Amino acid sequence: MSASEGPSIVWLRDDLRVQDNPALAAAAKRGEPVVVLFVLDEETSGIRPLGGASRWWLHNSLASLAKSIDDLGASLVLRRGAAADVIPAFVDEVGAGAIFWNRRYGGAQREVDASLKSSLRERGLDVQSFHANVLHEPWTVLTGAGTPFQVFTPYWKASLALGDPRKPLAAPKSLHGVPKVGSDELDEWQLLPTRPDWAEGLREAWTPGERAAHDRLEHFVSTDLHDYADGRDHPSEDGTSHMSPSLRFGEISPFQLWHRLRGVTGGPAYLREVGWRDFNWNILFHQPDLHETNVHREFDAFPWEKPSAKDLKAWQQGNTGIPLVDAGMRQLWRTGYMHNRVRMVAASFLIKNMLVDWRVGESWFWDTLVDADEANNPANWQWVAGSGADAAPYFRVFNPELQAQKFDAHGDYQRRWVPELGTDEYPEPIVDLKESRADALRAYELVRQSGGRR
């Protein structure tokens, strides 16, 4: 049997779906038996290990995907290790003639994929990668000078000028599986928390998986999309889509969102946020160390303060004495999610009232958010800090009291998550908002005057 006649491997990563999956569609079209593979790679240098909440989501999403693949007639095979080692060994194990995957945009991931594509093609395999998980790939949306955009609005205008993204692909009607291929047991990966099991709130709030993602989308369209532009700012109304974790794990594609929402009232405002996600991936593509390094390097000289363990814990657990911040941080800990407006407020409080390096907060969100991805999470933290692309100016400090008055005027969100408000049990603020804001602005002014030099 020649290599070209062997089975097709579909290597899934952040694309845990059977609908609109170009790699899976290509394998089905090729006509050979198909084996679907997921590799848990926590070993390759430069690939960031998942946080705890993301591991919980991944476990459940893989369990859902395995059933979908099984229903089509194939099976989902799980393997663990460095992809550069696992993939060639698996190719030999199944006698593969082809391997298909959907492209990734992080630096270390691209290096792994490019190396494997080259080496496997040299061995005679049909190796193809596909555009699947962003509306427009980073190298396709550039300024007139051929450089990456640093400001979102012109980026989005240029994206829209490219026309409608491609239409979503249907799921294969069936797959011819490869029998007797060994797989790791999902439970053996120990992605779920056990001692202690802190995921009760996640289980109450979420159902991971492709079918649940589409159910959430349709609920959003029928209930909140029409008022999205205004409703998304009010956390007690929670007029957001809750699609972010499904986008992060690829249970639904941005192409599916685009073609479902573009002609619906409220759709353009929502799709602009999908465009912001694309923009952040564009930033990461050109700066792979985004979670470690300031986009604007003058912030390297910023005099961050090392927080006391007590104060940092107060922020993490929602005991700062600032009700809106505390409500958001408690929502995060309980559900693995925080309303977007409150994320900005909580991040601003840590960075600009506590003078804590944005990387500390980014790391906490990475561990506790079910939707933490390697582009959005650091890019949004840098946006709040003022150090990122198209960032809010450093002197823009979100006043959590004013934000609460404007967006949670009746206090419903705050009381839900901080029920002891107004009693002696609720702590005094750990910082004075006015004084700490002034301290932050003085620190920024020193950096500005020095030109970012230490």
ABEGO torsion letter per residue (X at the ends): XBAAABBBBBBBBABBBABGBAAAAAAAAAGBBBBBBBBBBAABBGBBBBBAAAAAAAAAAAAAAAAAAAAAGBBBBBBBEBAAAAAAAAAAAAGBABBBBBBBABAAAAAAAAAAAAAAAAAGBBBBBBBAABABBAAABBBAAGBBBABAAAAAAAAAAAEBBBBBBBBBABBBBBBGBBBBBAAAAGABBAOBBAAAAAAAABBBEAAAAAAAAAAAAAAAAAAAAAAAABAAAGABAGAAAAAAAGABBAAAAAAAAAABBGAAAAAAAAAAAAAAAAAAAABAAAAABBABAAAAABBBBBBBAAAAAAAAAGAAGBAAAAAAAAAAAAAGBBBAAAAAAAAAAAAAAAGBBAAAAAAAAAAABAABBAAAAAAAAAAAAGABBGBBBAABBBBAAAAAAAABAAGAAAAAABAABGBAABBBBABBAAAAAAAAAAAAAAAAAAGGBX
